[in-house]
């Protein structure tokens, strides 16, 4: 996924907050920010006014009381806007993460296979965290803008000449800073891209730890590549920081030159303006802090906008490739559960149409799967076994042909009910530490199965969780088999389940477990290369270059 538009617009941030948040709530936050900014400017006016009449004790008490009131208004308004904006942004982040997570969960397998997993994690962690961190700073900067605006109005009341001088200076300084900031946009995107490369590289180092540990040359090569990425990232970020700092320092220098001009030059150009100079100087000193805040937060605003663009890009990709989600009815699930035969009618699939740079095509398949049978699938690597299984499971949608149960065609309206037939253990299986989806867990049965699978001394089921998942591959597969048995689905699909088992347990799987599942009414579909146990199946089919051939059929 590549970014198409490299212009960073703060309007994107405003649109995002307006779209994702409660618009009325944001109006209230902005209103309180305005109140806070006005109160801040009011403090300046009161301080100046009180300083003029410092000899009059009565007026000093009066201004002091007004000062306290305005300060309380400033404090309450600022606290409300800061806390409110932070809470609202966190709510938006939670909803965004939840929505994207659900879209990922409801995506097609082909969409998931096209996603870069590391990028997804960085979008949902780094980018959302950046949005969270910037929330209070952005609201504080908004208050600073409002404060500067009303401070300028106060200066306008004091002196129109000073107002024009200061406003022109601020516009020139702002324009120069914008020029410097615009130079950083390309670097921002470049740094973002290299950071993505870094996360991918780090994931490779972690996932390939064992391979790197035993192969020095490979480890050195990966380390060199990883360090090159870090070097590039460091170079770009140093350049980025340098440009931002140069812009900030230039703008601040410009402001202090302006302040020096007001204090040292203007008094020589005008007469009898000492009080005005003091008041304007005080106003300038008062707004330098908020101006610094505005300057400081602009780079963060650009990074936040980029993070929002990244999230929207990911979400658009998911939306573009989304599949409709229909909640199956209990009636549909029950009807499918009572199947006698699953009919595959002219089922075909072509990877080339998915632009996977793979021209493999699964030929039209016509085949029936019967209830309570043991079906073995064999074939060389690349023969189409995995594609056939994914189509059968409903993880891939056939590009031609149908799957039919009881004269009902499986389509987008009932695919979820159809998938509910299966319990699977595929090569890239995952074990959850909790038994999700099971309402009534029979702990005695779990203990019996753990003993049968020779796992009782490795892990237990306590407090709703398995105590240990740090198991060997073969042990993990046995634990996955326990979970599948507990799921109690009509059809079990195993892809090379026995390949990581010792000879004793491999024999137990084929001679005891599979027949027992069949006797309980289950259908078993197993991808296997164990030709010594081909006699354990009712039918044996072979995949060869995308074509299905029946090798053995006892019916």
C-alpha positions as CSV (number, residue, x, y, z in Angstrom):
1,X,0.0,0.0,0.0
2,X,1.6,3.2,-1.1
3,X,0.6,6.8,-0.2
4,X,-0.7,8.5,-3.2
5,X,-0.9,12.1,-2.0
6,X,2.2,13.4,-0.2
7,X,0.7,16.7,0.9
8,X,0.0,16.9,4.6
9,X,-3.1,19.0,5.3
10,X,-4.3,19.8,8.8
11,X,-7.8,19.9,7.3
12,X,-7.4,16.1,7.1
13,X,-7.1,16.1,10.9
14,X,-10.2,18.3,11.3
15,X,-12.2,16.1,9.0
16,X,-11.1,12.9,10.8
17,X,-12.1,14.3,14.2
18,X,-15.4,15.6,12.8
19,X,-16.1,12.2,11.2
20,X,-15.1,10.0,14.0
21,X,-16.1,12.1,17.0
22,X,-19.2,13.6,18.5
23,X,-19.5,16.8,16.6
24,X,-21.5,18.5,19.4
25,X,-18.9,17.4,21.9
26,X,-16.1,18.9,19.8
27,X,-18.1,22.1,19.5
28,X,-18.2,22.3,23.3
29,X,-14.5,21.6,23.6
30,X,-13.6,24.3,21.0
31,X,-16.0,26.7,22.9
32,X,-14.2,26.0,26.2
33,X,-10.8,26.4,24.4
34,X,-12.0,29.8,23.1
35,X,-13.1,30.8,26.6
36,X,-9.7,29.7,27.9
37,X,-7.9,31.7,25.2
38,X,-10.0,34.8,25.9
39,X,-9.5,34.4,29.6
40,X,-5.7,34.1,29.1
41,X,-5.8,37.4,27.1
42,X,-7.9,38.9,29.7
43,X,-5.3,38.1,32.3
44,X,-2.8,40.1,30.2
45,X,-5.2,43.1,30.1
46,X,-5.9,43.0,33.8
47,X,-2.1,42.8,34.7
48,X,-1.4,45.8,32.5
49,X,-4.3,47.8,33.8
50,X,-3.5,47.0,37.4
51,X,0.1,48.0,36.8
52,X,-1.1,51.5,35.7
53,X,-2.9,52.0,39.0
54,X,-0.6,50.2,41.4
55,X,-0.6,53.3,43.7
56,X,-4.4,53.1,44.2
57,X,-5.0,50.4,46.9
58,X,-8.7,50.2,46.3
59,X,-8.3,49.6,42.6
60,X,-5.6,47.1,43.2
61,X,-8.0,45.0,45.3
62,X,-10.6,45.3,42.7
63,X,-8.3,44.2,39.9
64,X,-7.0,41.5,42.0
65,X,-10.5,40.1,42.5
66,X,-11.1,40.3,38.8
67,X,-7.8,38.7,38.1
68,X,-8.8,35.7,40.4
69,X,-12.1,35.3,38.7
70,X,-10.6,35.4,35.2
71,X,-7.9,33.0,36.3
72,X,-10.5,30.5,37.6
73,X,-12.4,30.8,34.3
74,X,-9.1,30.2,32.4
75,X,-8.3,27.2,34.7
76,X,-11.7,25.5,34.5
77,X,-12.1,26.1,30.8
78,X,-8.6,24.8,30.0
79,X,-9.0,21.8,32.2
80,X,-12.3,20.9,30.7
81,X,-11.1,21.2,27.1
82,X,-7.8,19.3,27.8
83,X,-9.4,16.4,29.7
84,X,-12.4,16.3,27.4
85,X,-10.3,16.3,24.2
86,X,-8.1,13.6,25.6
87,X,-11.0,11.4,26.6
88,X,-12.7,12.0,23.2
89,X,-9.5,11.1,21.2
90,X,-9.1,7.9,23.3
91,X,-12.7,7.0,22.5
92,X,-12.0,7.7,18.8
93,X,-8.9,5.6,18.9
94,X,-10.7,2.7,20.6
95,X,-13.5,2.8,18.0
96,X,-11.0,3.1,15.1
97,X,-9.0,0.1,16.4
98,X,-12.2,-1.9,17.0
99,X,-13.6,-1.1,13.6
100,X,-10.3,-1.9,11.7
101,X,-9.9,-5.1,13.8
102,X,-13.4,-6.2,12.9
103,X,-12.8,-5.5,9.3
104,X,-9.6,-7.6,9.4
105,X,-11.5,-10.4,11.2
106,X,-14.3,-10.3,8.6
107,X,-12.0,-10.0,5.6
108,X,-11.5,-12.8,3.0
109,X,-8.4,-14.9,3.4
110,X,-7.1,-13.6,0.1
111,X,-7.3,-10.1,1.5
112,X,-5.4,-11.2,4.7
113,X,-2.7,-12.9,2.6
114,X,-2.2,-9.6,0.7
115,X,-1.7,-7.6,3.9
116,X,1.7,-6.9,5.4
117,X,1.2,-8.1,9.0
118,X,4.0,-5.8,10.4
119,X,2.4,-2.8,8.7
120,X,-1.0,-3.6,10.2
121,X,0.5,-3.8,13.7
122,X,2.3,-0.5,13.3
123,X,-0.8,1.2,12.0
124,X,-2.8,0.0,15.0
125,X,-0.1,0.7,17.5
126,X,2.4,3.3,16.5
127,X,0.0,5.5,14.5
128,X,-2.8,5.3,17.0
129,X,-0.4,6.0,19.9
130,X,0.9,9.1,18.1
131,X,-2.7,10.3,17.8
132,X,-3.2,9.7,21.5
133,X,0.0,11.5,22.5
134,X,-0.8,14.5,20.4
135,X,-4.4,15.1,21.6
136,X,-3.6,17.4,24.5
137,X,-0.8,19.2,22.7
138,X,-3.1,20.0,19.7
139,X,-5.9,21.3,22.0
140,X,-3.3,23.3,23.9
141,X,-2.0,24.7,20.6
142,X,-5.6,25.6,19.7
143,X,-5.9,27.5,23.0
144,X,-2.6,29.2,22.2
145,X,-3.9,30.4,18.8
146,X,-7.0,31.8,20.4
147,X,-5.0,33.5,23.1
148,X,-2.6,35.1,20.5
149,X,-5.7,36.2,18.5
150,X,-7.2,38.0,21.4
151,X,-3.9,39.4,22.6
152,X,-3.5,41.0,19.1
153,X,-7.0,42.5,19.5
154,X,-5.8,43.9,22.8
155,X,-2.7,45.3,21.1
156,X,-5.0,46.8,18.4
157,X,-6.9,48.6,21.2
158,X,-3.7,49.9,22.6
159,X,-2.2,51.0,19.3
160,X,-3.2,50.4,15.7
161,X,0.3,51.1,14.5
162,X,1.8,48.5,16.9
163,X,-0.9,46.1,15.8
164,X,0.0,46.5,12.1
165,X,3.7,46.2,12.8
166,X,3.3,43.1,15.0
167,X,0.7,41.4,12.7
168,X,2.8,41.9,9.6
169,X,5.8,40.5,11.4
170,X,3.9,37.5,12.6
171,X,2.6,36.9,9.1
172,X,6.1,37.1,7.6
173,X,7.4,34.8,10.4
174,X,4.6,32.4,9.9
175,X,5.1,32.3,6.2
176,X,8.8,31.6,6.6
177,X,8.1,28.8,9.0
178,X,5.5,27.3,6.6
179,X,8.2,27.4,3.9
180,X,10.6,25.5,6.2
181,X,7.8,23.1,7.3
182,X,6.8,22.3,3.7
183,X,10.3,21.2,3.0
184,X,9.9,18.4,5.6
185,X,6.8,16.7,4.0
186,X,8.8,14.4,1.8
187,X,11.1,13.5,4.7
188,X,8.1,12.7,6.9
189,X,6.8,10.2,4.3
190,X,10.3,8.8,3.8
191,X,10.8,8.4,7.5
192,X,7.4,6.7,7.8
193,X,8.3,4.3,5.0
194,X,11.7,3.4,6.5
195,X,10.1,2.9,9.9
196,X,7.7,0.4,8.2
197,X,10.8,-1.3,6.7
198,X,12.4,-1.4,10.2
199,X,9.4,-3.1,11.7
200,X,9.4,-5.7,8.9
201,X,13.1,-6.3,9.4
202,X,12.7,-6.6,13.1
203,X,9.9,-9.1,12.6
204,X,12.2,-11.1,10.3
205,X,14.9,-11.1,13.0
206,X,12.5,-12.4,15.6
207,X,10.7,-15.0,13.4
208,X,14.0,-16.2,11.9
209,X,15.9,-16.3,15.1
210,X,16.8,-20.0,15.0
211,X,17.9,-19.8,11.4
212,X,20.1,-16.8,12.0
213,X,21.6,-18.4,15.1
214,X,23.0,-21.4,13.2
215,X,24.0,-19.6,10.0
216,X,26.6,-16.9,10.6
217,X,26.7,-15.6,7.0
218,X,23.0,-15.3,6.8
219,X,23.0,-13.6,10.2
220,X,25.6,-11.2,9.1
221,X,23.7,-10.4,5.9
222,X,20.4,-9.8,7.8
223,X,22.2,-7.7,10.4
224,X,23.8,-5.6,7.7
225,X,20.5,-5.0,6.0
226,X,18.9,-4.2,9.4
227,X,21.6,-1.8,10.3
228,X,21.4,-0.2,6.8
229,X,17.7,0.5,7.5
230,X,18.5,1.9,10.9
231,X,21.2,4.1,9.4
232,X,18.8,5.4,6.7
233,X,16.1,6.0,9.3
234,X,18.5,7.9,11.5
235,X,19.8,10.0,8.6
236,X,16.2,11.0,7.5
237,X,15.1,11.7,11.1
238,X,18.2,13.9,11.7
239,X,17.5,15.8,8.5
240,X,13.8,16.1,9.5
241,X,14.6,17.3,13.0
242,X,17.2,19.7,11.6
243,X,14.7,21.3,9.3
244,X,12.0,21.6,11.9
245,X,14.5,23.0,14.4
246,X,15.8,25.5,11.8
247,X,12.3,26.6,11.1
248,X,11.5,27.0,14.8
249,X,14.7,28.8,15.6
250,X,14.3,31.2,12.6
251,X,10.8,32.0,13.7
252,X,11.7,32.5,17.3
253,X,14.6,34.7,16.3
254,X,12.3,36.7,14.2
255,X,10.0,37.2,17.2
256,X,12.8,38.3,19.5
257,X,14.1,40.7,16.8
258,X,10.5,42.1,16.7
259,X,10.5,42.4,20.5
260,X,13.9,44.1,20.5
261,X,12.6,46.6,17.9
262,X,9.6,47.5,20.0
263,X,11.7,48.0,23.1
264,X,14.8,49.7,21.7
265,X,13.9,51.2,18.4
266,X,10.3,52.3,18.6
267,X,10.8,54.6,21.6
268,X,13.3,56.7,19.5
269,X,10.7,57.0,16.7
270,X,7.7,58.1,18.8
271,X,7.4,60.5,21.8
272,X,5.5,60.2,25.0
273,X,4.7,56.5,24.4
274,X,6.6,55.0,27.3
275,X,3.5,53.5,28.9
276,X,2.3,52.1,25.6
277,X,5.8,50.5,24.9
278,X,5.6,48.8,28.3
279,X,2.1,47.5,27.7
280,X,2.9,46.2,24.2
281,X,6.2,44.7,25.5
282,X,4.2,42.9,28.2
283,X,1.7,41.7,25.6
284,X,4.5,40.4,23.4
285,X,6.2,38.6,26.3
286,X,2.8,37.2,27.2
287,X,2.3,35.7,23.7
288,X,5.8,34.4,23.1
289,X,5.0,31.3,25.2
290,X,1.8,30.4,23.2
291,X,3.6,31.1,19.9
292,X,6.4,28.7,21.0
293,X,3.7,26.2,21.8
294,X,2.1,26.6,18.3
295,X,5.5,26.3,16.6
296,X,6.3,23.2,18.7
297,X,3.1,21.4,17.9
298,X,3.0,22.0,14.2
299,X,5.5,19.1,13.4
300,X,3.4,16.8,15.7
301,X,0.2,17.9,13.9
302,X,1.9,16.9,10.6
303,X,2.9,13.5,12.0
304,X,-0.6,13.0,13.4
305,X,-2.1,13.8,10.0
306,X,0.2,11.3,8.4
307,X,-0.8,8.7,11.0
308,X,-4.5,9.4,10.2
309,X,-3.7,9.0,6.4
310,X,-2.0,5.7,7.1
311,X,-5.0,4.4,9.1
312,X,-7.5,5.6,6.4
313,X,-5.3,4.0,3.7
314,X,-5.4,0.6,5.6
315,X,-9.1,0.9,6.1
316,X,-9.7,1.8,2.5
317,X,-7.7,-1.3,1.4
318,X,-9.9,-3.5,3.7
319,X,-13.1,-1.8,2.4
320,X,-12.0,-2.3,-1.2
321,X,-11.5,-6.0,-0.7
322,X,-14.2,-6.6,1.9
323,X,-16.8,-9.4,1.9
324,X,-20.3,-8.9,3.1
325,X,-20.9,-10.2,6.6
326,X,-24.2,-11.9,7.3
327,X,-25.0,-13.4,10.6
328,X,-26.3,-16.9,10.1
329,X,-29.5,-18.0,11.7
330,X,-29.7,-21.0,14.0
331,X,-32.0,-22.6,11.5
332,X,-29.4,-22.3,8.7
333,X,-26.7,-23.7,11.0
334,X,-28.9,-26.6,12.1
335,X,-29.8,-27.3,8.5
336,X,-26.2,-27.5,7.4
337,X,-25.2,-29.5,10.5
338,X,-27.6,-32.2,9.4
339,X,-25.9,-32.6,6.0
340,X,-25.6,-36.0,4.3
341,X,-23.4,-34.9,1.4
342,X,-21.4,-31.8,0.5
343,X,-21.4,-31.4,-3.3
344,X,-18.7,-29.6,-5.1
345,X,-20.0,-28.6,-8.5
346,X,-17.5,-27.3,-11.1
347,X,-15.5,-25.6,-8.4
348,X,-12.5,-23.7,-9.8
349,X,-10.0,-21.0,-8.6
350,X,-7.4,-19.0,-10.4
351,X,-4.7,-17.1,-8.5
352,X,-3.8,-15.0,-11.6
353,X,-7.1,-13.2,-11.2
354,X,-6.0,-12.1,-7.7
355,X,-2.7,-10.6,-9.1
356,X,-0.7,-12.8,-6.8
357,X,1.9,-13.3,-9.5
358,X,0.8,-17.0,-9.5
359,X,-0.8,-18.5,-12.6
360,X,-1.8,-21.7,-10.7
361,X,-5.4,-22.7,-11.6
362,X,-7.5,-25.3,-9.8
363,X,-9.4,-27.2,-12.5
364,X,-13.2,-27.5,-12.2
365,X,-13.8,-30.0,-9.5
366,X,-16.9,-32.2,-9.2
367,X,-16.8,-34.2,-6.0
368,X,-19.0,-35.3,-3.1
369,X,-18.0,-35.5,0.5
370,X,-20.1,-37.8,2.6
371,X,-21.0,-37.7,6.2
372,X,-19.1,-39.9,8.6
373,X,-16.3,-40.8,6.2
374,X,-12.6,-40.6,6.4
375,X,-11.1,-38.9,3.3
376,X,-7.4,-38.6,2.7
377,X,-5.9,-36.0,0.3
378,X,-2.5,-36.6,-1.2
379,X,-0.3,-34.8,-3.7
380,X,3.1,-33.2,-4.2
381,X,3.9,-29.7,-3.2
382,X,2.2,-27.2,-5.5
383,X,-0.4,-29.7,-6.6
384,X,-3.3,-27.7,-5.3
385,X,-4.0,-29.5,-2.0
386,X,-4.0,-26.3,0.1
387,X,-6.1,-24.4,-2.4
388,X,-8.6,-27.2,-2.5
389,X,-8.8,-27.3,1.3
390,X,-9.2,-23.5,1.5
391,X,-12.0,-23.6,-1.1
392,X,-13.7,-26.5,0.7
393,X,-13.5,-24.6,4.0
394,X,-15.0,-21.4,2.5
395,X,-11.8,-19.5,3.2
396,X,-11.4,-18.9,-0.5
397,X,-14.5,-18.1,-2.6
398,X,-14.8,-20.1,-5.8
399,X,-14.5,-18.0,-9.0
400,X,-16.6,-20.5,-10.8
401,X,-18.9,-23.3,-9.6
402,X,-20.8,-23.9,-6.4
403,X,-20.8,-25.8,-3.1
404,X,-24.2,-27.3,-2.4
405,X,-25.7,-28.8,0.8
406,X,-29.3,-30.3,0.7
407,X,-30.0,-28.4,-2.5
408,X,-28.9,-25.2,-0.9
409,X,-26.1,-23.3,-2.7
410,X,-23.5,-21.9,-0.3
411,X,-23.2,-18.2,-1.0
412,X,-22.4,-14.9,0.8
413,X,-25.6,-15.1,2.8
414,X,-24.8,-18.5,4.4
415,X,-21.0,-18.9,4.1
416,X,-20.6,-18.3,7.9
417,X,-23.1,-21.0,8.7
418,X,-21.2,-23.3,6.2
419,X,-17.8,-22.6,7.8
420,X,-19.4,-23.5,11.2
421,X,-19.3,-27.1,10.1
422,X,-15.5,-27.3,10.3
423,X,-12.9,-27.7,13.0
424,X,-9.5,-27.2,11.4
425,X,-5.8,-27.8,12.2
426,X,-3.8,-26.3,9.3
427,X,0.0,-25.9,9.0
428,X,-0.1,-22.3,10.3
429,X,-2.6,-23.2,13.1
430,X,-2.9,-21.0,16.2
431,X,-3.8,-22.1,19.8
432,X,-5.6,-19.7,22.0
433,X,-4.9,-20.0,25.7
434,X,-8.6,-19.9,26.5
435,X,-11.4,-22.1,25.1
436,X,-13.2,-19.3,23.2
437,X,-16.7,-20.1,21.9
438,X,-17.4,-22.9,24.4
439,X,-20.1,-22.1,26.9
440,X,-19.9,-25.3,29.0
441,X,-16.4,-26.6,29.5
442,X,-16.2,-30.1,30.8
443,X,-12.9,-30.0,32.8
444,X,-13.0,-33.7,33.5
445,X,-13.1,-34.4,29.7
446,X,-10.2,-31.9,29.2
447,X,-8.1,-33.7,31.8
448,X,-8.9,-37.1,30.2
449,X,-7.9,-35.8,26.8
450,X,-4.7,-34.2,28.2
451,X,-3.8,-37.6,29.7
452,X,-4.6,-39.4,26.4
453,X,-2.5,-37.0,24.4
454,X,0.3,-37.3,26.9
455,X,0.2,-33.6,27.8
456,X,-1.0,-33.8,31.4
457,X,2.5,-33.2,32.7
458,X,3.1,-30.4,30.2
459,X,0.0,-28.2,30.6
460,X,-3.2,-28.0,32.6
461,X,-6.5,-26.3,32.2
462,X,-6.9,-24.0,35.2
463,X,-9.0,-20.9,35.8
464,X,-10.3,-21.0,32.3
465,X,-6.9,-21.1,30.6
466,X,-4.2,-23.5,29.6
467,X,-1.3,-23.0,31.9
468,X,1.5,-23.5,29.3
469,X,1.6,-23.1,25.6
470,X,5.4,-23.3,25.3
471,X,5.3,-26.8,23.7
472,X,7.0,-28.6,20.9
473,X,5.2,-28.5,17.5
474,X,3.9,-32.0,17.9
475,X,2.6,-31.3,21.4
476,X,1.0,-28.1,20.2
477,X,-0.8,-30.1,17.5
478,X,-2.0,-32.6,20.1
479,X,-3.3,-29.7,22.2
480,X,-5.0,-28.3,19.0
481,X,-6.6,-31.7,18.5
482,X,-8.0,-31.5,22.0
483,X,-9.5,-28.1,21.3
484,X,-11.0,-29.4,18.0
485,X,-12.6,-32.4,19.8
486,X,-14.1,-30.0,22.4
487,X,-15.5,-27.8,19.6
488,X,-17.5,-30.9,18.5
489,X,-18.0,-29.8,14.9
490,X,-19.4,-32.2,12.2
491,X,-16.2,-32.1,10.1
492,X,-12.6,-32.3,11.1
493,X,-9.9,-31.1,8.6
494,X,-6.3,-31.9,9.4
495,X,-3.4,-30.8,7.2
496,X,-0.3,-32.9,7.8
497,X,-1.3,-33.2,11.5
498,X,0.7,-36.4,12.0
499,X,3.9,-35.1,10.4
500,X,5.4,-33.9,13.7
501,X,4.3,-36.9,15.8
502,X,6.5,-39.7,16.9
503,X,5.8,-43.1,15.3
504,X,3.9,-44.3,18.3
505,X,1.5,-41.4,18.4
506,X,1.2,-41.3,14.6
507,X,-0.1,-44.8,14.7
508,X,-2.4,-44.0,17.5
509,X,-3.8,-41.1,15.5
510,X,-4.6,-43.2,12.4
511,X,-5.7,-46.4,14.2
512,X,-7.5,-45.1,17.2
513,X,-8.4,-41.4,17.1
514,X,-9.7,-41.2,13.5
515,X,-11.9,-44.4,13.7
516,X,-13.3,-43.1,17.0
517,X,-14.2,-39.8,15.5
518,X,-15.8,-41.5,12.6
519,X,-17.9,-43.8,14.9
520,X,-19.2,-40.7,16.7
521,X,-20.6,-39.5,13.3
522,X,-17.7,-37.1,12.4
523,X,-16.4,-36.6,8.9
524,X,-12.6,-36.5,8.7
525,X,-10.6,-34.9,5.8
526,X,-6.9,-35.3,6.2
527,X,-4.0,-34.1,4.0
528,X,-1.3,-36.6,4.5
529,X,1.8,-38.2,3.1
530,X,1.7,-41.3,5.4
531,X,1.2,-44.0,2.7
532,X,1.6,-46.6,5.4
533,X,-1.8,-45.7,6.7
534,X,-3.7,-45.2,3.5
535,X,-5.7,-48.3,4.5
536,X,-7.3,-46.2,7.3
537,X,-9.4,-44.1,5.0
538,X,-12.6,-44.7,3.2
539,X,-11.5,-42.7,0.1
540,X,-8.2,-41.5,-1.1
541,X,-8.0,-38.6,-3.6
542,X,-4.9,-37.1,-5.2
543,X,-4.4,-33.5,-6.3
544,X,-2.1,-33.2,-9.4
545,X,-1.6,-29.9,-11.1
546,X,-4.9,-28.6,-9.9
547,X,-6.9,-31.6,-10.9
548,X,-8.6,-34.0,-8.5
549,X,-8.3,-37.8,-9.0
550,X,-9.9,-40.5,-7.0
551,X,-7.3,-43.1,-6.1
552,X,-9.3,-45.3,-3.7
553,X,-13.0,-45.6,-3.0
554,X,-14.3,-48.4,-0.8
555,X,-17.9,-47.4,-1.4
